[in-house]
Amino acid sequence: MTYHTFPGLALPTVNTQLARANGSYVISKKSILQQIYAVFQTDSRLEKLLNGQENTYNNVVLLMYSKSRNRLLVNMRACYFYWVRACFGSTYSLQDLGVDMGCRDHSTVIHGVKLYQDLLFSDKPHKEIHKQLTQTLKPNAYIL
């Protein structure tokens, strides 16, 4: 499977059906979120969080958008911020990314990116998560 974002074109103008028919994959913020969920899905803490009494949401994405400060959710948000910035650079502003993830401001996005980088050097399970996401997202394969 090859990865493309079609340099010079904004993502909404890309014909995703044609790209998938050619065997390519168009990277979007939604696909990054899906890949992050796929990696974190095996974590037992996520299952406990979803089945907990305090959870009023029925899926992980809505739980990520919530104001919860659960460490696992904070790490998932940090992954999202880091990988969108790594894949798309400054295409999306910090404020746009914060709004996308539940009305957060730009400083939360900056903190999330720094948190991800810090965890990359200090946390072994986080290194494995990064390795899995690097294999699936490959940020060097596409440039807008």
C-alpha positions as CSV (number, residue, x, y, z in Angstrom):
1,M,0.0,0.0,0.0
2,T,1.4,3.4,-0.9
3,Y,0.7,6.7,0.8
4,H,0.0,10.0,-0.9
5,T,-1.5,13.3,-0.2
6,F,-1.0,14.7,-3.7
7,P,1.3,17.7,-3.2
8,G,-0.2,21.1,-4.1
9,L,-3.8,20.0,-3.7
10,A,-5.8,20.6,-0.6
11,L,-7.2,17.3,0.9
12,P,-10.9,18.1,0.2
13,T,-10.2,18.4,-3.6
14,V,-8.5,15.0,-3.8
15,N,-10.7,12.3,-5.3
16,T,-10.4,9.7,-2.5
17,Q,-12.3,7.0,-4.4
18,L,-9.9,7.3,-7.3
19,A,-6.9,7.2,-5.0
20,R,-8.2,4.0,-3.2
21,A,-8.9,2.4,-6.6
22,N,-5.3,3.0,-7.6
23,G,-4.2,1.2,-4.4
24,S,-3.0,4.4,-2.7
25,Y,-4.1,5.8,0.6
26,V,-4.9,9.5,1.3
27,I,-3.8,10.6,4.7
28,S,-6.3,12.8,6.6
29,K,-6.7,13.9,10.2
30,K,-9.5,11.3,10.5
31,S,-7.3,8.5,9.3
32,I,-4.6,9.5,11.7
33,L,-7.1,9.3,14.5
34,Q,-8.2,5.8,13.4
35,Q,-4.6,4.6,13.4
36,I,-4.0,5.9,16.9
37,Y,-7.1,4.2,18.1
38,A,-6.0,0.9,16.4
39,V,-2.7,1.1,18.3
40,F,-4.2,1.9,21.7
41,Q,-7.1,-0.5,21.3
42,T,-5.0,-3.3,22.8
43,D,-4.4,-1.4,26.0
44,S,-6.3,-2.8,28.9
45,R,-6.7,0.6,30.5
46,L,-8.8,1.7,27.6
47,E,-11.2,-1.1,28.0
48,K,-11.6,-0.3,31.7
49,L,-12.1,3.3,30.8
50,L,-14.8,2.5,28.3
51,N,-16.6,0.2,30.6
52,G,-16.3,2.4,33.7
53,Q,-19.4,3.9,35.4
54,E,-18.2,7.5,34.9
55,N,-18.1,7.1,31.1
56,T,-21.2,8.5,29.4
57,Y,-19.7,8.3,25.9
58,N,-20.1,5.3,23.7
59,N,-16.9,5.5,21.8
60,V,-13.2,6.4,22.2
61,V,-13.2,9.4,19.9
62,L,-15.9,11.1,21.9
63,L,-14.0,10.2,25.1
64,M,-10.9,11.8,23.6
65,Y,-12.9,15.0,22.9
66,S,-14.0,15.1,26.5
67,K,-12.4,17.2,29.2
68,S,-11.1,14.1,31.0
69,R,-7.5,14.2,32.3
70,N,-7.1,10.5,32.3
71,R,-3.4,9.7,31.5
72,L,-4.3,7.3,28.7
73,L,-6.5,9.9,27.0
74,V,-3.9,12.6,27.4
75,N,-1.4,10.4,25.7
76,M,-3.8,9.6,22.9
77,R,-4.5,13.3,22.3
78,A,-0.7,14.0,22.4
79,C,-0.2,11.3,19.7
80,Y,-2.9,12.9,17.6
81,F,-1.3,16.4,17.9
82,Y,2.2,15.1,17.2
83,W,1.3,13.0,14.2
84,V,-0.9,15.7,12.5
85,R,1.9,18.1,13.0
86,A,4.5,15.6,11.7
87,C,2.4,14.6,8.6
88,F,1.0,18.0,7.6
89,G,3.5,20.5,9.1
90,S,1.9,23.9,9.5
91,T,-1.0,23.2,7.1
92,Y,-3.3,23.1,10.1
93,S,-2.7,25.8,12.7
94,L,-2.3,25.0,16.4
95,Q,-5.6,26.7,17.1
96,D,-7.4,24.5,14.5
97,L,-6.0,21.3,16.0
98,G,-7.1,22.4,19.4
99,V,-10.6,23.1,18.2
100,D,-10.7,19.8,16.4
101,M,-9.9,18.0,19.6
102,G,-12.7,19.4,21.8
103,C,-12.3,23.2,22.0
104,R,-8.8,23.3,23.3
105,D,-6.4,26.2,22.7
106,H,-3.1,26.3,21.0
107,S,-1.1,25.9,24.2
108,T,-2.6,22.5,24.8
109,V,-1.5,21.4,21.3
110,I,2.1,22.7,22.0
111,H,2.1,20.9,25.4
112,G,0.8,17.7,23.7
113,V,3.5,17.7,21.1
114,K,6.2,18.2,23.7
115,L,4.7,15.6,25.9
116,Y,4.8,13.1,23.1
117,Q,8.5,13.9,22.4
118,D,9.4,13.6,26.1
119,L,7.6,10.2,26.4
120,L,9.5,9.0,23.3
121,F,12.8,9.3,25.2
122,S,11.6,8.0,28.6
123,D,8.8,5.4,28.2
124,K,9.3,2.0,26.6
125,P,5.7,1.2,25.8
126,H,5.4,4.7,24.2
127,K,8.4,3.8,22.0
128,E,6.6,0.7,20.7
129,I,3.5,2.8,20.0
130,H,5.7,5.3,18.1
131,K,7.3,2.5,16.1
132,Q,3.9,1.1,15.1
133,L,2.6,4.5,14.1
134,T,5.7,5.2,12.1
135,Q,5.3,2.0,10.1
136,T,1.6,2.8,9.3
137,L,1.8,6.6,8.8
138,K,5.3,7.1,7.3
139,P,5.6,10.9,7.6
140,N,8.4,11.1,5.0
141,A,6.3,9.6,2.2
142,Y,4.1,12.6,1.7
143,I,4.6,16.4,1.7
144,L,2.0,19.0,1.2
